[in-house]
């Protein structure tokens, strides 16, 4: 994500020394991979509504599974390297609000959250923002914030993430990775653990194939392992935040609104 000032990230277990100039993928390169994968996935929903299982649709959705883990990982990196965590959170929350209406437009949802249910009511940026807020709480060094208060407030953030795409497991993955920053292997294991909760719900409650497909997020791990700790060149701080709602609105206008199930 944006607002990241990455030059050094130190040692990452399983990932080597992240030093500027090291071969691998910069933060900007990872963002471009996420953007391309996300766009591919959303175009697939528009071209093949209702989770069709033909090979082209499935391939496009699998490509799309690269997006979430990269976004989660970069949000964690942003947390540790941004100069102002409060502004970083506000940018993500603002993008979540803008992204909500574009998400509702593309997927034919009621623009008023929670009026028709509590599941998949808004875009993935809401759970990601709640995950970032929970991480800020858990890692806060404010003396007045007692351990029990951190547990309660963090848990409330995770519950609040439930109505969004990727739901509470998406927020939990950010917390897991943030609490294990510096240990890449452990970060990835806990990422997969969090996503497995989401996958299991879909397998038993909605659609077994779609649930199993969520675990292809593991395909993002080789890309994340190549992260070299550098910021790289990205068009502007607000580019991703603007691209997220605009590309969904464009897909809805050019191809047509769609639905998931």
Secondary structure, 3 states (H helix, E strand, C coil): CCCCCCCEEEEECCCEEEECCCCCECHHHHHHHHHHHHHHHHHHHHHCCCCCCCHHHHHHHHHHHHHHHHHHHHHHHHHHHCCCHHHHHHHHHHHHHHHHHHHHHHHCCCCCCCCCCCCCCECHHHHHHHHHHHHHHHCCCCCCCCHHHHHHHHHHHHHHHHHECCHHHHHHHHHHHHHCCCCHHHHHHHHHHHHHHHHHHHHHHCCHHHHHHHHHHHHHHHHHHCECCCCCCCCCCCHHHHHHHHHHHHHHHHCCCCCCC
